[in-house]
Amino acid sequence: YQLLPELSELNPGNAAQDYLKCFAEQRPFFFSQQGVDERTRYQTMPLAELALAKASTYGGGVLNRADWAARMDHLDWQSSQIIQNGGIDLVPGEMGPLQVLASSLQVRFRGQVAEQHFDDALRTAKTMFALSRDLGEHPTLVANLVGLWTAQLGLETLEEMVQQPACPNLYWALANLPSPLVSLRKGAQGDQIHVARE
């Protein structure tokens, strides 16, 4: 088992663009009051109740787009030039939606664990950890912190998963994760540019 997409899974394309495509025509799922309430309830629900709610297919094709994005062969947030020219905010506009995407992936991850669909759960874990790693490549510290938060959501659910009796052994999968999973280097450099311009 691995917890990040492997070379054999990668497809050509820019992951950053496809993460943001998840939100195309999906505002009710991500941002409506009903969608937010349901997501919050699923995130805190005990696994036994979550199994009855059939949350393993939560999000359907919307979150399948995130799986696809996490398996792209390159990443370009297209922010470096904007930062160098002093035109980016300290909090990039895409960070709020990407936080919602991470929360939605965690709900599906928990649903798959609750129903003991461990292969599917590990696929979602790969997506979450790839998203967190990719956010570490964004040239703002805020994005890097969202990446750390996304990794934490994935690890919390992974902790629930390894407590299930039929869970496979993930020792080597965890040992094989890069250290650090989320780098703060680019974000710190971006903030240096911003401070220097100020």
C-alpha positions in Angstrom: 0.0 0.0 0.0 1.0 3.6 -0.7 -0.5 6.8 0.6 0.5 9.1 -2.3 -0.3 8.5 -6.0 2.5 6.5 -7.7 4.0 7.1 -11.1 1.9 4.4 -12.7 -1.3 6.3 -11.7 -0.4 9.7 -13.1 -2.1 11.4 -16.1 -0.9 14.4 -18.0 -2.2 17.7 -16.9 -2.1 20.5 -14.3 -3.4 19.4 -10.9 -4.2 22.9 -9.7 -6.6 23.6 -12.5 -8.5 20.3 -12.0 -8.8 20.8 -8.2 -10.6 24.1 -9.0 -12.8 22.4 -11.6 -14.4 20.4 -8.8 -16.5 23.5 -8.0 -17.9 24.0 -11.5 -21.7 24.0 -11.2 -21.5 22.4 -7.8 -22.2 25.3 -5.5 -25.2 23.7 -3.7 -23.1 20.6 -2.8 -20.2 22.6 -1.4 -21.7 25.9 -0.2 -25.4 25.6 0.5 -26.6 25.6 4.1 -27.9 22.0 3.7 -24.6 20.9 2.2 -22.6 22.5 5.0 -24.9 21.0 7.7 -24.7 17.5 6.2 -20.9 17.7 5.9 -20.5 18.9 9.5 -22.8 16.1 10.8 -21.0 13.4 8.9 -17.6 14.6 10.1 -18.6 14.2 13.8 -20.8 11.2 13.5 -19.6 7.9 15.0 -18.4 5.3 12.4 -21.2 2.9 13.3 -23.9 5.5 12.5 -21.9 6.7 9.4 -22.0 3.1 8.0 -25.9 3.3 8.1 -25.8 6.7 6.3 -24.0 5.1 3.3 -21.5 8.0 3.1 -18.9 5.9 1.2 -20.3 7.4 -2.0 -20.5 10.9 -0.6 -20.0 13.5 -3.3 -20.1 11.1 -6.2 -18.6 12.5 -9.4 -17.8 15.8 -7.8 -15.1 14.2 -5.6 -14.0 11.8 -8.4 -12.8 15.0 -10.1 -10.5 15.6 -7.1 -9.2 12.0 -7.3 -8.4 12.8 -11.0 -6.7 16.1 -10.1 -4.5 14.5 -7.4 -3.1 12.1 -10.1 -1.9 14.7 -12.6 1.7 14.6 -13.5 2.5 18.3 -12.8 1.4 21.2 -10.7 1.4 24.9 -11.5 -0.6 27.3 -9.2 0.2 30.1 -11.7 0.9 32.4 -8.7 4.6 33.0 -8.8 4.5 35.8 -11.4 1.6 37.5 -9.6 3.5 37.4 -6.3 6.6 38.8 -7.9 4.5 41.7 -9.3 2.9 42.3 -6.0 -0.6 41.4 -7.1 -1.7 38.5 -4.9 -3.5 38.8 -1.6 -2.1 37.3 1.6 -5.1 34.9 1.5 -5.5 33.6 -2.1 -9.2 33.3 -3.1 -9.0 29.6 -3.9 -8.0 28.6 -0.4 -11.6 28.8 1.1 -13.0 26.4 -1.5 -10.0 24.1 -1.3 -10.7 23.8 2.5 -14.2 22.8 1.8 -13.0 20.2 -0.8 -10.7 18.7 1.9 -13.5 18.5 4.4 -15.7 16.8 1.8 -13.0 14.3 1.0 -12.7 13.5 4.7 -16.4 12.8 4.9 -16.1 10.3 2.0 -13.0 8.8 3.6 -14.8 8.3 6.9 -17.7 6.7 5.1 -15.5 4.3 3.3 -13.8 3.4 6.6 -17.1 2.9 8.3 -18.3 0.5 5.6 -14.9 -1.2 5.6 -14.2 -0.4 2.0 -10.5 -0.1 2.7 -9.2 -0.1 -0.8 -11.5 2.8 -1.6 -10.6 4.5 1.6 -6.9 4.3 0.7 -7.6 5.8 -2.7 -9.3 8.8 -0.9 -6.3 9.0 1.5 -4.0 9.3 -1.5 -6.1 12.1 -2.8 -6.1 14.0 0.5 -2.3 13.6 1.0 -1.6 14.6 -2.6 -3.8 17.7 -2.2 -2.0 18.6 1.1 1.4 18.1 -0.6 0.3 20.2 -3.6 -0.8 23.0 -1.3 2.8 23.0 0.1 3.9 24.0 -3.4 1.8 27.1 -3.4 3.9 30.3 -2.8 1.9 31.6 0.1 2.1 30.5 3.8 -1.7 30.5 4.1 -1.9 27.8 1.4 0.8 25.8 3.1 -1.1 25.9 6.3 -4.3 24.7 4.5 -2.1 21.9 3.3 -1.0 21.0 6.8 -4.7 21.1 7.9 -5.7 18.8 5.0 -3.0 16.4 6.0 -4.2 16.5 9.6 -7.8 15.6 8.5 -6.4 12.7 6.5 -4.3 11.4 9.4 -7.2 11.7 11.9 -9.3 9.5 9.6 -6.4 7.1 9.0 -6.1 6.8 12.8 -9.8 5.7 12.9 -9.1 3.3 10.0 -6.2 1.4 11.6 -8.4 0.8 14.7 -10.8 -1.3 12.6 -10.3 -5.1 13.0 -10.0 -5.9 9.2 -7.8 -2.9 8.3 -4.6 -3.8 6.4 -1.2 -3.1 7.8 -0.2 0.4 6.9 3.2 0.5 8.6 5.3 0.7 5.5 2.8 3.0 3.7 3.2 5.5 6.6 6.9 5.1 6.7 7.1 5.8 3.0 5.4 9.2 3.2 7.9 12.0 2.5 9.1 14.1 5.4 7.9 16.8 5.4 4.8 15.9 3.5 3.8 19.6 3.3 6.7 22.0 2.7 6.6 25.6 4.0 9.6 26.7 1.9 7.8 28.2 -1.1 5.2 29.9 1.1 7.9 31.5 3.2 9.7 32.7 0.1 6.4 34.2 -1.2 5.8 36.0 2.1 9.4 37.4 2.0 8.6 38.9 -1.5 5.4 40.4 -0.1 7.1 41.9 3.0 10.0 43.3 0.9 7.5 45.0 -1.4 5.6 46.5 1.6 
